[in-house]
Amino acid sequence: MKFYFIRHGESQANLRHEIANRGLRYGLTPKGRQQAEELALRMQGQAIDQIFTSPVLRALETSIILANRLGVGYEVTDALREYDCGCMEGRSDETAWKSWQWLYDAWVIHKNYAERIEGGESFHDLRARFVPWMESLIEKYQDQPLNIACVGHGGIYTMMLPLVLKNVDTGVIERFGFDYTTVIQAELRPEGLFCTEWNGHRL
């Protein structure tokens, strides 16, 4: 059983430098759609059986392009949604991004997992929707040779992949990062789920 954790293509929100982690407001840019098309070409040899996607438009559009080109179905799941930044949603000003950085530092550096931006999610909230979902997929399909693609976001992956991948930590993430349409390949072994390749870099 293999997983492919994929970041979406470039979106209008990325160009606007706006915190836009909810709903269907901003989709892919023309460059983002081209990135998704190129991603589909790269993924053709992986025999993907199923795609799961965040409901946020930029991920959803990336998944639809993948699904159409690969001839597989896709399913929307809240587990892959980008983490909610509460009252900073829809903002692009310096104060908003300072709040975003404060929250990142609180979780990643200081391990203060209960912190949240007003109206947004805590690290505990992310874990409660992501980790059980991953565990349920593994339990359901662990005896089947399936290839599952998960299309999500850099933020949710930064926080959650170290919890489900045995050989990934913050250092690995800082080293390789999450560019648009990054693909993180992982395989299930008897001792757990391990990352085998990070956007072309073998682990």
N, C-alpha and C positions, 0 to 999 in steps of 0.2 A: 504494500500500500504506500502510495506516494502523495504528498501534498505539494502544491505550487502556490506560495503566497505571493501575490502580485499587487503592486501599486498601480493605481489608475494612470492614465495619460494626463498631459498638461490641461488644466482647466482655466476657464475665465476667472475664477476666484484666485487662482495662482497668479495670474497676470495682474489682477487688481490688488494683490497682496491683502486680501480680505479674509477674515476668519469666517468661513462659510461651511459649517459642519452639519447642517440640517437640510433635509429635503431636496427639492428639485429646482433650486434657484439658478445655479450655474453649471453648465455642461462643459464638454470638452471644447477646446479651441480647434481650429483646423489642424494645427500642428499636433494636438493631442489625439485627434482621430487618426492622423497618419501614424503616430506612435503606436496606437492600438492595432492598426492594420499590420504594421511591421512586427508587433508582438505576436499576432496570430500566425504569421509566417514562421517565426521562431518556434512556436509551440506545436506546429503541425506534426513533428516527429515524436511528440510526447504521448500520443493516444489518450487525450483527456476524456474522461468518462462523464464528468459532471462539473459544472461551474456554480459556485456560491458567490454572491455579491452583496456588498454594502448597498443600502437603499439610497445613498447620496448620489446625485445625478452623475457626477463625473465618473464614479465607479460603475454605476449602472450602465452608462453608455459604453464604457470600455468593455464590460462583460457582454453586452449585446453584440458588439463587433466580434469579439472572440467566439461567442456561441454561433453566430451566423457563419463565420469562416471555418470553424472546426466541426460544425454539424452536430453540436451537443446542446443539451438543455441548460438553463440557468435558473437558480432559485435565489430569491432575495432573503437575506437574513439580517436582523438587527445586530447580531453578534459581530459583524464586520464593519459596522458604522463607525465613523471617526468620532473621537470623544468630544462631548458637548462642552463648549466653553461658556455656556450660560449667557450672562448679560453682555459679553463681548462678541456674541454672534452678530455678524453683519458689519463689524467695524474693521477699519484698516489703519487707525491712528496709532501713534506711538504708545499711548497709554494701554491700548488693547494688547499690543504685542509685548509690552512689559508684563502685563498680567499673564499672558501665555507663557513667557519665559519663567516667571515666578512659579507657575504651576509645574512646569517641566522640572525645574530645579527642586521643588518640594518633593516630587515623586522620585526622580532619578538619583539626585544627590543626597537629599536629606531623609529619604524613605518615610516621608510623612504622607502616608497613603490615604488619609482621611481628608486631606486638603482638596478644595474645589473652588472654582470661580463661582460667584453667586449665581444660582440657577443652573449650574452645570454639574458635571459628573466628577466623582472622586475615582481614584485608582481602584478602590474596592468595587465601585459600580462597574468599571470596565471588566474586572476579573470575573464578576458575577455573571456577566453575559457572554464573555468570550471563552473562558476556560471550560465551563460545563458543556458548552456547545461542541468544542473540540473533543472533549472526552466522550461525548455521545456519538460523534462520528466515528471515532476510533473503535468504540465498543461495537457499533453497528456493523462496520465494514472491515474490521481488522483481519478477517480470514479471507478477504477477497482482494485480488490483485488490481485494485482500482487506482486511477490517477485523478486526483481531485484538485481543481484550481479554485483558489479563494481570492477574490478581487476586493481589495480594501485600501487602506490609507497608511501613510508613514507614521502618523501618531499612534494609532491603535497597535500597529505592528511593533513600534519601538517599545511600547509598554508591555505588550502581551507575549511576543515571541520568546523572550527569555523565560517565561513561565511554562512554555510547552515544548521548547526545543532544548534538549539536554546539553548541547554544545554551543549555545548562543548566549552571550551576555552583552552588557552595554558596550564593552570594548569592541566586540565584533561588529556591532551596529555602527559605532562611531568610525570604524575602519572602512566599512564598505558603503554605508549609507543607503538611502532610499531615493534614487533618481526616479523619474517617471518611467513606468512600466518595468521597474526592477522585478526580477523573478527570484524568489528564494525557494530552492528545491529541498524537500525533506522526505525522509523515508522512515517507515515504522520498523523498528527492530525489537527483539524480545525485551530489551532493557528500556525501551521508550522511543520517542520521536527525535531523530537527529537531522540537522541540516547537513546536506551533502554538497550543495553548490549555492553560491550567493552571486547571482547575476554574472555567471561565467567564471567565478573564482571558486575553485574546489576547497572544501573544508575537510 
